[in-house]
């Protein structure tokens, strides 16, 4: 899923917000997760993974 980094350095995904490194506000990123895994990855348009997080339940905030 493609999304845009907020000015606070966050990316929204399924009702939650996940952080990315500083300096990326407005950047287009892709959030991916693999079936059966409990983590997700956030990557730049160039496919460089910039963050990986434990996935919170949908809508947990």
C-alpha positions as YAML, in Angstrom:
chain: A
units: angstrom
residues:
- id: 1
  name: UNK
  ca: [0.00, 0.00, 0.00]
- id: 2
  name: UNK
  ca: [1.39, 3.41, -0.93]
- id: 3
  name: UNK
  ca: [1.21, 6.27, 1.52]
- id: 4
  name: UNK
  ca: [2.77, 9.62, 2.29]
- id: 5
  name: UNK
  ca: [4.93, 10.39, 5.35]
- id: 6
  name: UNK
  ca: [3.33, 13.01, 7.63]
- id: 7
  name: UNK
  ca: [5.24, 16.09, 8.85]
- id: 8
  name: UNK
  ca: [5.62, 14.22, 12.18]
- id: 9
  name: UNK
  ca: [7.43, 11.35, 10.46]
- id: 10
  name: UNK
  ca: [4.55, 8.88, 10.61]
- id: 11
  name: UNK
  ca: [2.90, 6.57, 8.10]
- id: 12
  name: UNK
  ca: [-0.72, 5.45, 8.49]
- id: 13
  name: UNK
  ca: [-1.55, 1.79, 7.92]
- id: 14
  name: UNK
  ca: [-4.81, 0.01, 8.83]
- id: 15
  name: UNK
  ca: [-5.77, 2.43, 11.58]
- id: 16
  name: UNK
  ca: [-2.32, 2.74, 13.14]
- id: 17
  name: UNK
  ca: [0.67, 5.06, 12.73]
- id: 18
  name: UNK
  ca: [4.25, 3.85, 12.33]
- id: 19
  name: UNK
  ca: [7.39, 5.98, 12.52]
- id: 20
  name: UNK
  ca: [10.09, 6.44, 9.90]
- id: 21
  name: UNK
  ca: [13.51, 8.11, 10.20]
- id: 22
  name: UNK
  ca: [13.61, 11.93, 10.34]
- id: 23
  name: UNK
  ca: [13.86, 14.00, 7.18]
- id: 24
  name: UNK
  ca: [11.18, 12.23, 5.12]
- id: 25
  name: UNK
  ca: [8.01, 14.36, 5.45]
- id: 26
  name: UNK
  ca: [5.97, 14.18, 2.26]
- id: 27
  name: UNK
  ca: [7.90, 11.21, 0.87]
- id: 28
  name: UNK
  ca: [5.92, 8.49, -0.91]
- id: 29
  name: UNK
  ca: [6.48, 5.13, 0.77]
- id: 30
  name: UNK
  ca: [5.12, 1.62, 0.47]
- id: 31
  name: UNK
  ca: [3.99, -0.44, 3.45]
- id: 32
  name: UNK
  ca: [4.23, -4.20, 3.03]
- id: 33
  name: UNK
  ca: [3.61, -7.20, 5.22]
- id: 34
  name: UNK
  ca: [3.81, -10.89, 4.53]
- id: 35
  name: UNK
  ca: [1.01, -13.26, 5.34]
- id: 36
  name: UNK
  ca: [1.67, -14.97, 8.64]
- id: 37
  name: UNK
  ca: [4.30, -12.48, 9.83]
- id: 38
  name: UNK
  ca: [3.73, -10.08, 12.72]
- id: 39
  name: UNK
  ca: [5.89, -7.29, 11.31]
- id: 40
  name: UNK
  ca: [5.62, -4.79, 8.49]
- id: 41
  name: UNK
  ca: [8.18, -2.96, 6.39]
- id: 42
  name: UNK
  ca: [8.15, 0.60, 5.11]
- id: 43
  name: UNK
  ca: [10.14, 1.23, 1.94]
- id: 44
  name: UNK
  ca: [10.92, 4.23, -0.26]
- id: 45
  name: UNK
  ca: [9.86, 4.50, -3.90]
- id: 46
  name: UNK
  ca: [13.32, 3.13, -4.72]
- id: 47
  name: UNK
  ca: [12.48, 0.03, -2.62]
- id: 48
  name: UNK
  ca: [14.97, 0.78, 0.17]
- id: 49
  name: UNK
  ca: [13.52, -0.47, 3.48]
- id: 50
  name: UNK
  ca: [13.66, 2.46, 5.90]
- id: 51
  name: UNK
  ca: [11.69, 1.01, 8.83]
- id: 52
  name: UNK
  ca: [10.39, -2.26, 10.20]
- id: 53
  name: UNK
  ca: [7.83, -2.49, 13.01]
- id: 54
  name: UNK
  ca: [5.87, -5.06, 14.96]
- id: 55
  name: UNK
  ca: [2.35, -4.84, 13.52]
- id: 56
  name: UNK
  ca: [-0.29, -3.62, 15.94]
- id: 57
  name: UNK
  ca: [-3.88, -4.93, 15.67]
- id: 58
  name: UNK
  ca: [-5.91, -3.01, 13.07]
- id: 59
  name: UNK
  ca: [-7.32, 0.22, 14.52]
- id: 60
  name: UNK
  ca: [-5.23, 0.16, 17.71]
- id: 61
  name: UNK
  ca: [-4.02, 3.69, 16.98]
...
